[in-house]
């Protein structure tokens, strides 16, 4: 089989596997690398060579400057988060909104500004629960704020080199290939900033019209993010023999007693005069903030065997809300089959999906990415799972995690030093990132253990592997072939080529994530620019624009999937707002990119 055909088949295999499921993306990408290393390929002269890639090219991504820089910035972000520095800024900026549009302004602009200098994924992980609580406090629909929050982090992050890992990866590719000495921290800002500003205005003013209104709990309980929670009356409970009304279990704010399961007999539409008995299972429907109130009733516990099997006493457990990620190993399996309690030492009390209750026995519920779980867990669960890939978001429901805010100014000073050193040309991005990461650990803003956990190894492996696939596209001639096809479709117009590269990059980013799409499109852009005899940089910036502003699907960017469950969104919601926004970004990019990066070589 010719090397080009073999490479094409392997990349199609990788793309199909990523589209079918983003779980274990690192395994999928590196399976493709292994295939390109060992499968035989027949060259035009008839000779057979084992592997399209040699070992140095296959593993070059692991030493890529962008990959190492991203690892360092994960540690920097952990230091900022653990000191509460971001929380301090947010609390001062949000204030009290006078309208829904005012609230959207209050969320969008600070988020976009902070995202210019902080990686947007940990930023949204921090801001999501804060924004959700803020929306509830002022009786606003959270779904009108969470998608603008995600989009603001994406658009703002694209404005600088360090705002998003996608920009760093593209910069690393340019340096490794000898195409550029390295972009400055603000070199892409003249193009990205105007596009981001227009895009943010579009989000603020178009989201009320394009996003369906889902009322908060104060106005319509059925439309809020609800759980069904089953509570059991203990053998020694003081509630035994008391009526529902006497026990105070009716009329709880945000909670509704749906039914009582008594020894297999279901009592629906429960009257307030029904007396409680030992072993009764009380089924409540309500929002997470109200579910916490059930914990106050002595002798009433979650009716799931998982809770009773936990090693810790109830006084040492916490109520935790967690959003299941698409890389969680239990996705597609039931809670009982996946042995959730054994793996995480946490009990699932209830599950919400797309803003709606998931009915049925807890153990029989099959988990899906974006599910919001209500858990009883040890306090250490928050620290252990916060930086791992099984959950997009882990937050304590009944209290804020303690942080040492005394070091917050120091953490912000380290970040300011990082930006200043790169902006003034004192250090390159990699050197400044490593120094900042060391500074966070050395000053106690982030301990060594938290620094190790903060590094998202799966993301780094996916990026490094995708760079290897890009190398295979180049050496096999596949990139040149695809570049020729694009040129044939566009003719000799450089602007048409730029639009085509942007469109293909946006489509790839929407189905296989922004980083993978960018890495696969860069060799095609390079080959197309060489064949048409134009400068490479306009096409590279087009790839960067499409990939770093991937807003049309929840798959394109991790922050989009993080808000999927908490916001009660559907896939169509992203197309509704993100589709027109992507079109707007493309039009503005086609107008601005040639002004700052001319096509002439």
C-alpha positions in Angstrom: 0.0 0.0 0.0 1.4 3.4 -0.9 2.5 5.6 2.0 0.0 8.3 1.2 -3.0 5.9 1.1 -1.8 4.2 4.3 -1.6 7.6 6.0 -5.0 8.7 4.8 -6.6 5.4 6.0 -5.0 5.7 9.4 -6.1 9.3 9.8 -9.6 8.5 8.7 -9.6 5.7 11.3 -8.5 8.1 14.0 -11.0 10.8 13.1 -13.9 8.3 13.0 -12.9 6.9 16.4 -12.7 10.5 17.8 -16.1 11.4 16.4 -17.7 8.3 17.7 -16.3 8.9 21.2 -13.9 11.4 22.6 -13.1 9.1 25.5 -9.5 7.9 25.6 -8.6 10.2 22.8 -4.9 9.9 23.7 -5.1 6.1 23.2 -6.9 6.5 19.8 -4.3 9.0 18.5 -1.3 7.0 19.7 -2.8 3.9 18.2 -2.7 5.7 14.9 1.0 6.6 15.5 1.8 3.0 16.3 0.1 1.9 13.0 2.2 4.4 11.0 5.3 3.2 12.7 4.9 -0.6 12.0 2.6 -1.1 9.0 4.5 -1.7 5.8 4.2 0.8 2.9 5.1 0.3 -0.8 7.0 3.2 -2.4 6.6 4.0 -6.1 9.9 2.2 -7.0 8.4 -1.0 -5.6 10.5 -1.1 -2.4 8.7 -1.9 0.8 9.5 0.1 4.0 8.1 -0.7 7.4 6.3 2.4 8.7 5.5 5.8 7.2 7.1 7.5 10.2 10.5 7.0 11.7 10.8 7.1 15.5 12.2 10.7 15.8 9.3 12.1 13.8 6.7 10.0 15.6 7.7 11.2 19.0 8.8 14.8 18.1 5.5 16.1 19.5 6.6 15.1 23.0 9.5 17.6 22.8 7.4 20.3 21.0 7.8 23.7 22.6 4.1 24.3 22.7 3.4 21.1 24.5 5.9 21.8 27.2 4.6 25.4 27.6 1.1 24.1 28.1 2.2 21.8 30.8 3.9 24.7 32.6 0.8 26.9 32.3 -1.4 24.1 33.9 0.7 24.6 37.0 0.5 28.4 36.8 -3.3 28.1 36.6 -3.4 25.8 39.6 -1.5 28.3 41.6 -3.9 31.1 40.7 -6.9 28.9 41.5 -5.7 27.4 44.8 -4.9 30.9 46.2 -8.4 32.2 45.5 -6.9 35.0 43.3 -9.5 34.5 40.6 -12.3 34.3 43.1 -11.3 37.7 44.5 -11.4 39.3 41.1 -14.7 37.7 40.1 -16.5 38.8 43.3 -15.4 42.4 42.8 -16.5 42.5 39.1 -19.9 40.8 39.1 -21.9 43.1 41.3 -25.7 43.4 41.2 -27.2 43.3 37.7 -30.3 45.4 36.8 -31.3 43.2 33.9 -30.5 40.0 32.1 -28.5 41.8 29.5 -26.6 43.7 32.2 -25.8 40.4 33.9 -24.5 39.0 30.6 -22.3 42.1 30.2 -21.0 41.5 33.8 -20.1 37.9 33.0 -18.8 38.2 29.5 -16.3 41.1 29.6 -14.4 40.2 32.8 -14.2 36.6 31.6 -12.9 37.5 28.2 -10.3 39.8 29.8 -9.1 37.2 32.3 -9.0 34.5 29.6 -6.4 36.6 27.6 -3.9 35.6 30.3 -5.2 32.4 31.9 -6.0 29.1 30.2 -9.7 29.1 29.5 -10.5 25.6 30.7 -9.5 26.0 34.4 -10.9 29.6 34.2 -14.4 28.3 33.3 -14.2 25.5 35.8 -13.7 28.2 38.4 -16.3 30.6 37.1 -19.1 28.1 36.3 -20.3 27.5 39.8 -19.9 31.1 40.8 -21.9 32.3 37.8 -24.6 29.6 38.4 -25.0 30.6 42.0 -25.0 34.3 41.0 -27.8 33.7 38.5 -29.9 31.8 41.1 -29.4 34.6 43.6 -30.8 37.2 41.2 -33.5 34.9 39.8 -32.1 34.7 36.3 -32.0 31.8 33.8 -28.5 30.3 34.2 -28.6 29.0 30.6 -28.6 32.6 29.4 -25.3 33.2 31.1 -23.3 29.9 31.0 -23.0 29.7 27.2 -21.9 33.4 27.0 -19.4 32.5 29.8 -17.9 29.7 27.7 -17.9 31.7 24.5 -16.3 34.7 26.3 -13.5 32.5 27.6 -12.9 31.1 24.1 -13.0 34.5 22.2 -10.9 36.2 24.9 -8.3 33.4 25.0 -7.7 33.6 21.3 -6.5 37.2 21.6 -3.1 36.4 23.0 -0.6 33.6 22.6 -1.0 32.3 26.1 -4.8 32.6 26.3 -5.5 29.2 24.7 -3.4 26.1 24.3 -4.4 26.0 20.6 -2.4 29.1 19.9 0.6 27.7 21.7 0.4 24.5 19.7 0.3 26.3 16.4 3.2 28.5 17.5 5.2 25.3 18.5 4.5 23.9 15.0 5.8 27.1 13.4 9.0 27.0 15.4 9.6 23.3 15.0 9.2 23.5 11.2 11.4 26.6 10.9 8.5 28.6 9.4 8.7 31.3 12.1 11.0 32.3 14.9 8.1 32.3 17.3 5.0 34.5 17.7 5.1 37.3 20.3 2.5 37.2 23.1 0.5 40.0 21.5 1.4 39.3 17.8 -2.0 37.9 17.0 -3.9 40.5 19.0 -4.4 43.0 16.1 -6.6 40.5 14.2 -8.1 38.5 17.1 -9.1 41.4 19.3 -11.5 43.2 16.9 -13.0 39.8 16.0 -13.4 38.9 19.7 -15.0 42.3 20.5 -17.6 42.0 17.7 -18.2 38.4 18.6 -18.8 39.2 22.3 -21.2 42.0 21.4 -23.1 39.5 19.2 -23.2 37.0 22.1 -24.5 39.6 24.5 -27.2 40.9 22.2 -28.2 37.8 20.3 -28.2 35.2 23.0 -31.6 36.3 24.5 -33.2 35.8 21.0 -31.3 32.6 20.0 -31.2 30.7 23.3 -34.5 29.3 24.7 -35.4 30.7 28.1 -35.3 28.1 30.9 -36.7 29.7 34.0 -34.9 29.2 37.3 -36.3 27.4 40.3 -38.0 30.5 41.7 -40.3 30.7 38.8 -40.8 27.2 37.5 -39.4 24.2 39.3 -39.9 21.8 36.4 -37.5 23.8 34.1 -34.6 24.1 36.6 -31.8 21.6 36.9 -33.6 19.0 39.0 -32.7 15.8 40.8 -34.9 13.0 42.0 -33.6 12.0 45.4 -34.7 8.9 47.3 -34.4 9.2 51.1 -34.8 6.4 53.6 -36.2 6.5 57.2 -33.7 4.9 59.5 -34.6 2.3 62.1 -33.9 4.7 65.0 -35.3 7.8 63.3 -37.3 10.3 65.3 -39.5 10.6 62.3 -41.1 7.2 62.7 -44.8 7.5 63.6 -45.0 11.2 62.7 -47.1 12.6 59.9 -45.5 14.2 56.8 -46.8 17.6 57.9 -45.6 17.2 61.5 -42.1 16.1 60.3 -41.9 19.2 58.2 -41.4 17.3 55.0 -44.0 19.2 53.0 -43.6 22.7 51.7 -39.8 22.6 51.7 -38.5 25.4 49.4 -37.6 24.0 46.0 -38.6 20.4 46.9 -41.6 18.3 46.2 -42.5 14.9 47.8 -43.4 12.8 44.8 -44.2 9.5 46.4 -43.4 7.0 49.2 -42.2 3.5 48.5 -43.2 1.4 51.5 -42.1 -2.3 51.1 -42.6 -2.2 47.4 -46.0 -0.5 47.6 -45.9 3.0 46.1 -48.0 5.7 47.7 -48.3 8.5 45.0 -49.7 12.0 45.7 -48.8 11.7 49.3 -51.2 13.3 51.8 -49.8 15.4 54.7 -51.6 13.0 57.1 -49.6 9.9 56.1 -47.5 8.6 59.0 -43.9 7.6 58.4 -42.7 4.1 59.1 -39.3 2.5 59.4 -37.7 1.7 56.0 -40.0 4.1 54.1 -38.4 5.4 50.9 -39.3 9.0 50.3 -38.9 10.2 46.7 -38.3 14.0 46.4 -37.8 16.1 43.3 -35.9 19.4 43.5 -32.9 21.5 42.7 -29.5 20.8 44.2 -29.6 23.8 46.6 -32.8 22.5 48.0 -31.7 18.9 48.2 -29.1 20.0 50.7 -31.9 20.8 53.2 -32.8 17.1 53.4 -29.5 16.5 55.0 -30.7 18.4 58.1 -33.4 15.8 59.0 -32.1 13.4 61.7 -32.8 9.8 60.8 -33.3 10.5 57.1 -30.5 9.3 54.8 -30.1 8.8 51.0 -31.7 5.5 50.1 -28.8 4.0 48.2 -26.6 1.2 49.4 -23.6 3.1 48.2 -24.0 5.6 51.0 -24.3 3.0 53.7 -21.2 1.3 52.5 -19.0 4.4 52.7 -16.2 4.1 55.3 -16.6 7.7 56.6 -19.3 8.7 59.1 -22.0 11.1 57.9 -20.4 14.0 59.8 -17.2 13.6 57.7 -19.0 13.5 54.4 -19.8 16.4 52.0 -22.5 16.9 49.4 -20.7 17.4 46.1 -21.9 18.2 42.6 -19.8 16.7 39.7 -20.2 17.0 35.9 -19.2 13.8 34.1 -16.6 14.3 31.4 -16.5 12.4 28.1 -13.2 10.8 29.2 -14.7 9.3 32.4 -14.2 5.5 32.2 -17.7 4.9 33.5 -19.5 6.7 30.6 -21.8 4.1 28.9 -21.9 1.9 32.0 -24.4 1.8 34.8 -23.4 3.2 38.2 -23.5 -0.3 39.8 -21.8 -2.0 36.9 -19.0 0.6 36.9 -18.5 0.2 40.6 -18.6 4.0 41.2 -18.5 3.7 45.0 -15.4 1.5 44.9 -13.5 3.6 42.4 -14.2 7.1 43.8 -15.3 6.3 47.4 -18.3 8.5 46.8 -22.0 7.7 46.7 -24.3 8.8 43.9 -27.4 10.2 45.4 -29.0 11.6 42.3 -28.4 12.3 38.6 -29.6 15.2 36.3 -29.2 15.2 32.6 -29.8 18.1 30.2 -31.5 20.0 33.0 -34.0 17.2 33.7 -34.4 14.6 36.3 -33.2 11.0 35.6 -35.7 8.6 37.0 -35.1 5.0 38.1 -32.9 3.2 40.6 -29.5 5.0 41.0 -27.5 1.8 40.4 -29.3 1.2 37.1 -28.7 4.6 35.6 -26.2 4.5 32.6 -23.9 7.5 32.8 -23.4 9.9 29.9 -21.0 12.8 29.3 -22.4 16.0 30.7 -24.5 14.2 33.4 -24.6 16.2 36.7 -24.1 13.9 39.7 -25.1 14.7 43.3 -22.6 12.8 45.5 -21.9 12.2 49.1 -18.1 12.0 49.4 -15.2 12.7 51.7 -13.7 16.2 51.8 -10.6 14.8 50.1 -12.7 13.9 47.1 -12.7 17.5 46.0 -8.9 17.7 46.1 -8.4 14.4 44.4 -10.8 14.8 41.5 -10.5 18.5 40.8 -7.5 18.1 38.5 -8.4 14.8 37.0 -10.1 14.1 33.7 -13.1 12.0 35.0 -15.1 15.1 35.8 -15.3 18.5 34.1 -16.3 20.2 37.3 -16.3 19.2 41.0 -17.8 21.6 43.5 -19.0 21.4 47.1 -22.7 22.2 47.3 -23.0 23.1 51.0 -20.0 25.4 51.3 -17.0 27.0 49.5 -13.7 25.2 49.5 -11.2 26.9 51.8 -8.3 28.7 50.1 -5.3 30.6 51.4 -6.1 34.1 50.0 -3.0 35.6 51.7 -1.0 34.4 48.7 -3.5 35.6 46.1 -1.6 38.9 45.4 1.6 36.9 45.0 0.0 34.5 42.5 -1.3 37.4 40.4 2.2 39.1 40.6 3.7 35.9 39.2 1.3 35.9 36.3 1.9 39.6 35.7 5.7 38.8 35.6 5.1 36.1 33.1 3.2 38.3 30.8 5.7 41.2 31.2 8.7 39.1 30.6 7.3 37.7 27.3 5.9 41.1 26.2 9.3 42.8 26.8 11.2 40.0 25.1 13.2 39.1 28.2 12.2 35.4 27.9 10.6 33.2 25.4 7.1 31.8 26.1 8.5 28.4 27.2 11.2 29.9 29.5 8.7 32.3 31.1 6.1 29.6 31.6 8.6 27.3 33.4 9.8 30.1 35.6 6.2 31.0 36.5 5.4 27.4 37.3 8.5 27.1 39.5 7.5 30.4 41.2 4.0 29.1 42.0 5.5 26.0 43.7 8.4 27.7 45.4 6.2 30.4 47.0 3.6 27.9 48.2 0.8 29.2 45.9 0.6 25.6 44.7 2.2 22.6 46.3 4.2 20.0 44.3 1.4 17.4 44.6 -1.2 19.7 43.3 1.1 20.9 40.5 1.5 17.3 39.3 -2.2 16.7 39.4 -2.9 20.0 37.6 -1.1 18.8 34.5 -3.6 17.3 32.1 -1.5 14.5 30.7 -4.2 13.2 28.3 -4.5 16.6 26.6 -0.7 16.7 26.2 -0.6 13.2 24.8 -3.3 14.0 22.3 -1.5 17.1 21.1 1.8 15.3 20.8 0.3 12.4 19.0 -1.6 14.7 16.6 1.6 16.5 15.8 3.0 13.1 14.8 0.1 12.5 12.5 0.8 15.9 11.0 4.4 14.7 10.3 3.0 11.6 8.6 0.8 13.8 6.3 3.9 15.8 5.3 6.4 12.9 4.7 3.8 10.7 2.9 2.8 13.5 0.5 -0.8 13.5 1.8 -0.6 17.1 2.9 0.6 18.2 -0.6 -2.2 16.1 -2.3 -4.9 17.7 -0.1 -3.4 21.1 -0.6 -3.6 20.6 -4.4 -7.3 19.5 -4.0 -8.1 22.7 -2.1 -6.3 24.9 -4.7 -8.2 23.1 -7.5 -11.5 23.9 -5.7 -10.6 27.5 -5.0 -8.7 28.5 -8.2 -5.8 30.9 -8.0 -7.5 33.3 -5.5 -5.5 33.5 -2.2 -8.6 34.9 -0.4 -10.7 32.0 -1.6 -8.0 29.6 -0.3 -7.9 31.4 3.1 -11.7 31.0 3.4 -11.5 27.3 2.4 -8.8 26.7 5.0 -10.8 28.5 7.7 -14.0 26.5 6.8 -12.2 23.1 6.8 -10.5 24.0 10.1 -13.8 25.0 11.7 -15.5 21.8 10.5 -12.7 19.6 11.9 -12.6 21.5 15.2 -16.3 21.0 15.6 -16.1 17.2 15.3 -12.6 16.2 16.6 -11.8 19.1 19.0 -10.0 22.3 18.2 -6.4 21.1 18.9 -6.6 18.0 16.8 -8.3 19.8 14.0 -5.6 22.6 14.0 -2.7 20.1 13.9 -4.2 18.2 11.0 -4.9 21.3 9.0 -1.5 23.0 9.4 0.3 20.7 7.0 -2.4 21.1 4.4 -2.2 24.9 4.8 1.6 24.8 4.4 1.4 22.6 1.2 -1.3 24.8 -0.3 0.6 28.0 0.3 3.8 26.5 -1.3 1.9 25.3 -4.4 0.1 28.7 -4.9 3.3 30.7 -4.1 1.8 32.8 -1.3 2.9 33.5 2.2 2.2 30.8 4.8 1.2 33.0 7.7 -2.2 34.2 6.5 -3.3 30.6 6.2 -1.8 29.6 9.6 -3.7 32.5 11.2 -6.9 31.3 9.5 -6.4 27.9 11.1 -5.7 29.5 14.4 -8.8 31.6 14.2 -11.1 28.7 13.3 -9.6 26.4 15.9 -9.2 28.8 18.8 -12.7 30.1 18.4 -14.5 26.7 18.0 -18.0 27.6 19.2 -20.4 25.7 17.0 -20.6 22.4 18.8 -20.1 21.2 22.4 -17.2 19.0 21.1 -15.1 21.8 19.8 -13.9 23.1 23.1 -13.8 21.6 26.6 -15.5 24.6 28.1 -18.5 24.0 25.8 -18.9 20.5 27.2 -18.4 21.7 30.8 -21.5 23.9 30.7 -23.6 21.3 28.8 -25.1 19.6 31.8 -25.2 22.5 34.3 -26.8 24.8 31.7 -29.3 22.1 30.6 -28.3 22.7 27.0 -29.1 20.6 24.0 -26.8 20.2 21.0 -29.0 22.4 18.9 -28.4 25.3 21.3 -24.7 25.5 20.3 -25.6 25.5 16.6 -28.3 28.2 17.3 -25.8 30.7 18.8 -22.4 29.3 17.8 -23.3 28.7 14.1 -24.0 32.4 13.2 -21.1 33.4 15.5 -18.7 31.1 13.5 -20.0 32.7 10.2 -19.4 36.2 11.6 -15.9 35.2 12.8 -15.1 33.8 9.3 -16.2 36.9 7.5 -14.3 39.2 9.8 -11.2 37.0 9.6 -11.3 37.1 5.8 -11.3 40.9 5.9 -8.7 41.4 8.6 -6.1 38.7 8.2 -4.7 39.9 4.8 -4.3 43.4 6.2 -1.8 42.3 8.9 -0.4 39.2 7.1 -0.3 39.9 3.4 -0.4 37.1 0.9 2.7 38.3 -0.9 5.9 36.3 0.0 
